[in-house]
Amino acid sequence: MANTDRGADRTTKWIRWIARICSIVIIGFTLMMVIGHAVTPDPHATDYPPIENLLPLVMCLSVAGLGLAWRWEGLGGAISVGFFLADLGLYWAIRGKFFPLRGLPILSPVLITGLLFLVCWWRTRSRSSPAKLGA
Protein backbone atom coordinates (compact mmCIF):
# COMPACT_ATOMS: atom_id res chain seq x y z
CA MET A 1 0.00 0.00 0.00
CA ALA A 2 2.88 2.38 0.69
CA ASN A 3 4.19 1.98 -2.86
CA THR A 4 0.98 3.28 -4.42
CA ASP A 5 1.02 6.33 -2.15
CA ARG A 6 4.60 7.14 -3.12
CA GLY A 7 3.75 6.61 -6.80
CA ALA A 8 0.81 8.99 -6.59
CA ASP A 9 2.96 11.52 -4.78
CA ARG A 10 5.67 11.17 -7.42
CA THR A 11 3.11 11.67 -10.18
CA THR A 12 1.85 14.82 -8.50
CA LYS A 13 5.39 16.14 -8.21
CA TRP A 14 6.02 15.48 -11.92
CA ILE A 15 2.80 17.24 -12.91
CA ARG A 16 3.68 20.15 -10.61
CA TRP A 17 7.15 20.57 -12.12
CA ILE A 18 5.84 20.32 -15.68
CA ALA A 19 3.30 23.04 -14.84
CA ARG A 20 5.97 25.19 -13.21
CA ILE A 21 8.37 24.90 -16.13
CA CYS A 22 5.58 25.72 -18.59
CA SER A 23 4.51 28.67 -16.44
CA ILE A 24 8.07 30.06 -16.42
CA VAL A 25 8.15 29.95 -20.21
CA ILE A 26 4.70 31.53 -20.53
CA ILE A 27 5.41 34.26 -17.95
CA GLY A 28 8.77 35.02 -19.55
CA PHE A 29 7.25 35.27 -23.02
CA THR A 30 4.43 37.48 -21.73
CA LEU A 31 6.86 39.80 -19.94
CA MET A 32 8.96 40.00 -23.09
CA MET A 33 5.90 41.03 -25.11
CA VAL A 34 4.66 43.56 -22.54
CA ILE A 35 8.10 45.16 -22.14
CA GLY A 36 8.59 45.19 -25.91
CA HIS A 37 5.25 46.91 -26.39
CA ALA A 38 6.05 49.46 -23.68
CA VAL A 39 9.45 50.27 -25.18
CA THR A 40 8.34 50.48 -28.81
CA PRO A 41 4.57 50.91 -29.15
CA ASP A 42 2.92 50.23 -32.49
CA PRO A 43 3.00 53.46 -34.55
CA HIS A 44 0.10 52.25 -36.72
CA ALA A 45 -2.32 51.91 -33.79
CA THR A 46 -3.69 55.45 -33.95
CA ASP A 47 -7.42 54.80 -34.43
CA TYR A 48 -7.72 52.05 -31.83
CA PRO A 49 -10.85 51.64 -29.69
CA PRO A 50 -9.97 51.49 -25.97
CA ILE A 51 -12.17 48.42 -25.40
CA GLU A 52 -9.68 46.38 -27.44
CA ASN A 53 -7.19 46.78 -24.57
CA LEU A 54 -9.43 44.62 -22.41
CA LEU A 55 -8.58 41.36 -24.22
CA PRO A 56 -4.79 41.49 -23.66
CA LEU A 57 -5.33 42.75 -20.10
CA VAL A 58 -7.54 39.78 -19.21
CA MET A 59 -5.03 37.40 -20.82
CA CYS A 60 -2.24 38.99 -18.74
CA LEU A 61 -4.36 38.39 -15.63
CA SER A 62 -4.65 34.76 -16.68
CA VAL A 63 -0.86 34.57 -16.95
CA ALA A 64 -0.54 36.28 -13.56
CA GLY A 65 -2.62 33.43 -12.16
CA LEU A 66 0.13 31.06 -13.27
CA GLY A 67 2.63 32.99 -11.20
CA LEU A 68 0.27 32.91 -8.22
CA ALA A 69 -0.11 29.14 -8.67
CA TRP A 70 3.51 28.65 -7.63
CA ARG A 71 2.45 29.44 -4.06
CA TRP A 72 -1.27 28.61 -4.08
CA GLU A 73 -1.97 26.00 -6.76
CA GLY A 74 -5.75 25.95 -6.44
CA LEU A 75 -6.25 29.71 -6.37
CA GLY A 76 -3.70 30.44 -9.10
CA GLY A 77 -4.96 27.67 -11.35
CA ALA A 78 -8.56 28.79 -10.90
CA ILE A 79 -7.62 32.41 -11.67
CA SER A 80 -5.70 31.34 -14.75
CA VAL A 81 -8.47 29.13 -16.14
CA GLY A 82 -11.20 31.59 -15.14
CA PHE A 83 -9.59 34.58 -16.81
CA PHE A 84 -8.78 32.50 -19.88
CA LEU A 85 -12.44 31.56 -20.26
CA ALA A 86 -13.43 35.17 -19.50
CA ASP A 87 -11.11 36.28 -22.30
CA LEU A 88 -12.87 33.96 -24.75
CA GLY A 89 -16.24 35.31 -23.58
CA LEU A 90 -15.07 38.91 -23.90
CA TYR A 91 -13.84 38.23 -27.41
CA TRP A 92 -17.30 37.01 -28.31
CA ALA A 93 -18.96 39.98 -26.57
CA ILE A 94 -16.70 42.58 -28.22
CA ARG A 95 -16.39 41.13 -31.70
CA GLY A 96 -19.71 39.30 -31.97
CA LYS A 97 -18.08 36.01 -33.03
CA PHE A 98 -16.28 33.16 -31.39
CA PHE A 99 -12.50 33.14 -30.99
CA PRO A 100 -10.93 31.71 -34.17
CA LEU A 101 -9.86 28.09 -33.83
CA ARG A 102 -6.51 28.80 -35.51
CA GLY A 103 -5.63 31.11 -32.60
CA LEU A 104 -6.35 28.59 -29.85
CA PRO A 105 -3.07 26.62 -30.21
CA ILE A 106 -1.20 29.85 -29.48
CA LEU A 107 -3.15 30.56 -26.27
CA SER A 108 -3.90 27.00 -25.13
CA PRO A 109 -0.64 26.54 -23.16
CA VAL A 110 -1.99 29.07 -20.65
CA LEU A 111 -5.17 27.02 -20.22
CA ILE A 112 -3.35 23.68 -20.09
CA THR A 113 -0.85 24.94 -17.51
CA GLY A 114 -3.64 26.35 -15.35
CA LEU A 115 -5.44 23.01 -15.55
CA LEU A 116 -2.22 21.19 -14.55
CA PHE A 117 -1.95 23.37 -11.44
CA LEU A 118 -5.58 22.59 -10.61
CA VAL A 119 -4.90 18.87 -11.01
CA CYS A 120 -1.93 19.14 -8.62
CA TRP A 121 -4.04 21.01 -6.11
CA TRP A 122 -6.85 18.46 -6.38
CA ARG A 123 -4.48 15.49 -6.04
CA THR A 124 -2.73 17.03 -3.04
CA ARG A 125 -6.02 17.97 -1.40
CA SER A 126 -7.63 14.58 -2.00
CA ARG A 127 -4.59 12.80 -0.51
CA SER A 128 -4.56 14.95 2.62
CA SER A 129 -8.32 14.84 3.28
CA PRO A 130 -8.45 11.29 4.78
CA ALA A 131 -5.57 12.15 7.12
CA LYS A 132 -7.49 15.16 8.44
CA LEU A 133 -10.54 13.02 9.10
CA GLY A 134 -8.50 10.48 11.06
CA ALA A 135 -9.02 7.64 8.57
C-alpha beads as a LAMMPS data file, in Angstrom:
LAMMPS data file: protein, C-alpha beads

135 atoms
134 bonds

1 atom types
1 bond types

-500.0 500.0 xlo xhi
-500.0 500.0 ylo yhi
-500.0 500.0 zlo zhi

Masses

1 110.0

Atoms # bond

1 1 1 0.000 0.000 0.000
2 1 1 2.877 2.377 0.694
3 1 1 4.195 1.976 -2.862
4 1 1 0.981 3.278 -4.416
5 1 1 1.024 6.331 -2.147
6 1 1 4.597 7.142 -3.121
7 1 1 3.745 6.612 -6.802
8 1 1 0.807 8.991 -6.595
9 1 1 2.959 11.522 -4.781
10 1 1 5.669 11.167 -7.419
11 1 1 3.110 11.668 -10.182
12 1 1 1.847 14.822 -8.505
13 1 1 5.393 16.141 -8.212
14 1 1 6.017 15.483 -11.921
15 1 1 2.796 17.236 -12.908
16 1 1 3.683 20.147 -10.613
17 1 1 7.147 20.574 -12.116
18 1 1 5.839 20.317 -15.676
19 1 1 3.295 23.037 -14.841
20 1 1 5.970 25.192 -13.205
21 1 1 8.372 24.900 -16.129
22 1 1 5.583 25.716 -18.586
23 1 1 4.512 28.669 -16.445
24 1 1 8.070 30.062 -16.416
25 1 1 8.155 29.945 -20.211
26 1 1 4.702 31.532 -20.526
27 1 1 5.407 34.262 -17.949
28 1 1 8.772 35.023 -19.554
29 1 1 7.250 35.267 -23.020
30 1 1 4.429 37.478 -21.726
31 1 1 6.864 39.797 -19.937
32 1 1 8.960 39.999 -23.089
33 1 1 5.903 41.031 -25.113
34 1 1 4.659 43.565 -22.542
35 1 1 8.101 45.160 -22.141
36 1 1 8.586 45.187 -25.911
37 1 1 5.254 46.912 -26.393
38 1 1 6.051 49.463 -23.680
39 1 1 9.450 50.274 -25.177
40 1 1 8.336 50.475 -28.812
41 1 1 4.566 50.914 -29.152
42 1 1 2.917 50.232 -32.491
43 1 1 3.001 53.457 -34.550
44 1 1 0.101 52.246 -36.722
45 1 1 -2.318 51.912 -33.787
46 1 1 -3.688 55.446 -33.952
47 1 1 -7.420 54.796 -34.428
48 1 1 -7.716 52.052 -31.832
49 1 1 -10.852 51.639 -29.690
50 1 1 -9.975 51.490 -25.967
51 1 1 -12.173 48.419 -25.402
52 1 1 -9.675 46.384 -27.444
53 1 1 -7.190 46.783 -24.570
54 1 1 -9.427 44.620 -22.411
55 1 1 -8.578 41.361 -24.215
56 1 1 -4.790 41.487 -23.657
57 1 1 -5.334 42.748 -20.104
58 1 1 -7.535 39.776 -19.211
59 1 1 -5.034 37.396 -20.823
60 1 1 -2.238 38.993 -18.739
61 1 1 -4.360 38.391 -15.625
62 1 1 -4.647 34.760 -16.682
63 1 1 -0.859 34.567 -16.953
64 1 1 -0.539 36.285 -13.556
65 1 1 -2.624 33.435 -12.156
66 1 1 0.126 31.062 -13.275
67 1 1 2.625 32.994 -11.196
68 1 1 0.266 32.907 -8.223
69 1 1 -0.107 29.144 -8.666
70 1 1 3.510 28.649 -7.628
71 1 1 2.448 29.439 -4.061
72 1 1 -1.273 28.608 -4.076
73 1 1 -1.974 26.003 -6.757
74 1 1 -5.751 25.952 -6.438
75 1 1 -6.247 29.707 -6.372
76 1 1 -3.703 30.441 -9.095
77 1 1 -4.962 27.666 -11.352
78 1 1 -8.562 28.790 -10.899
79 1 1 -7.618 32.411 -11.669
80 1 1 -5.703 31.340 -14.752
81 1 1 -8.466 29.132 -16.142
82 1 1 -11.201 31.590 -15.140
83 1 1 -9.586 34.583 -16.808
84 1 1 -8.777 32.497 -19.881
85 1 1 -12.443 31.561 -20.257
86 1 1 -13.434 35.173 -19.502
87 1 1 -11.110 36.278 -22.297
88 1 1 -12.868 33.965 -24.754
89 1 1 -16.236 35.309 -23.581
90 1 1 -15.071 38.914 -23.896
91 1 1 -13.841 38.235 -27.407
92 1 1 -17.304 37.012 -28.308
93 1 1 -18.964 39.982 -26.568
94 1 1 -16.701 42.579 -28.221
95 1 1 -16.387 41.127 -31.703
96 1 1 -19.706 39.298 -31.974
97 1 1 -18.084 36.009 -33.029
98 1 1 -16.278 33.156 -31.391
99 1 1 -12.505 33.136 -30.990
100 1 1 -10.931 31.708 -34.174
101 1 1 -9.857 28.094 -33.834
102 1 1 -6.514 28.799 -35.507
103 1 1 -5.628 31.112 -32.599
104 1 1 -6.355 28.587 -29.854
105 1 1 -3.073 26.624 -30.211
106 1 1 -1.203 29.850 -29.476
107 1 1 -3.154 30.561 -26.266
108 1 1 -3.900 27.001 -25.134
109 1 1 -0.636 26.540 -23.164
110 1 1 -1.993 29.069 -20.652
111 1 1 -5.172 27.024 -20.215
112 1 1 -3.350 23.681 -20.086
113 1 1 -0.846 24.936 -17.508
114 1 1 -3.640 26.347 -15.347
115 1 1 -5.438 23.009 -15.546
116 1 1 -2.221 21.189 -14.554
117 1 1 -1.949 23.370 -11.445
118 1 1 -5.578 22.590 -10.606
119 1 1 -4.902 18.873 -11.011
120 1 1 -1.932 19.138 -8.617
121 1 1 -4.042 21.013 -6.113
122 1 1 -6.851 18.465 -6.378
123 1 1 -4.483 15.490 -6.042
124 1 1 -2.732 17.035 -3.038
125 1 1 -6.021 17.971 -1.403
126 1 1 -7.625 14.576 -2.004
127 1 1 -4.592 12.795 -0.507
128 1 1 -4.557 14.953 2.624
129 1 1 -8.322 14.841 3.282
130 1 1 -8.447 11.294 4.778
131 1 1 -5.569 12.152 7.117
132 1 1 -7.491 15.158 8.441
133 1 1 -10.543 13.021 9.100
134 1 1 -8.499 10.480 11.062
135 1 1 -9.018 7.640 8.570

Bonds

1 1 1 2
2 1 2 3
3 1 3 4
4 1 4 5
5 1 5 6
6 1 6 7
7 1 7 8
8 1 8 9
9 1 9 10
10 1 10 11
11 1 11 12
12 1 12 13
13 1 13 14
14 1 14 15
15 1 15 16
16 1 16 17
17 1 17 18
18 1 18 19
19 1 19 20
20 1 20 21
21 1 21 22
22 1 22 23
23 1 23 24
24 1 24 25
25 1 25 26
26 1 26 27
27 1 27 28
28 1 28 29
29 1 29 30
30 1 30 31
31 1 31 32
32 1 32 33
33 1 33 34
34 1 34 35
35 1 35 36
36 1 36 37
37 1 37 38
38 1 38 39
39 1 39 40
40 1 40 41
41 1 41 42
42 1 42 43
43 1 43 44
44 1 44 45
45 1 45 46
46 1 46 47
47 1 47 48
48 1 48 49
49 1 49 50
50 1 50 51
51 1 51 52
52 1 52 53
53 1 53 54
54 1 54 55
55 1 55 56
56 1 56 57
57 1 57 58
58 1 58 59
59 1 59 60
60 1 60 61
61 1 61 62
62 1 62 63
63 1 63 64
64 1 64 65
65 1 65 66
66 1 66 67
67 1 67 68
68 1 68 69
69 1 69 70
70 1 70 71
71 1 71 72
72 1 72 73
73 1 73 74
74 1 74 75
75 1 75 76
76 1 76 77
77 1 77 78
78 1 78 79
79 1 79 80
80 1 80 81
81 1 81 82
82 1 82 83
83 1 83 84
84 1 84 85
85 1 85 86
86 1 86 87
87 1 87 88
88 1 88 89
89 1 89 90
90 1 90 91
91 1 91 92
92 1 92 93
93 1 93 94
94 1 94 95
95 1 95 96
96 1 96 97
97 1 97 98
98 1 98 99
99 1 99 100
100 1 100 101
101 1 101 102
102 1 102 103
103 1 103 104
104 1 104 105
105 1 105 106
106 1 106 107
107 1 107 108
108 1 108 109
109 1 109 110
110 1 110 111
111 1 111 112
112 1 112 113
113 1 113 114
114 1 114 115
115 1 115 116
116 1 116 117
117 1 117 118
118 1 118 119
119 1 119 120
120 1 120 121
121 1 121 122
122 1 122 123
123 1 123 124
124 1 124 125
125 1 125 126
126 1 126 127
127 1 127 128
128 1 128 129
129 1 129 130
130 1 130 131
131 1 131 132
132 1 132 133
133 1 133 134
134 1 134 135
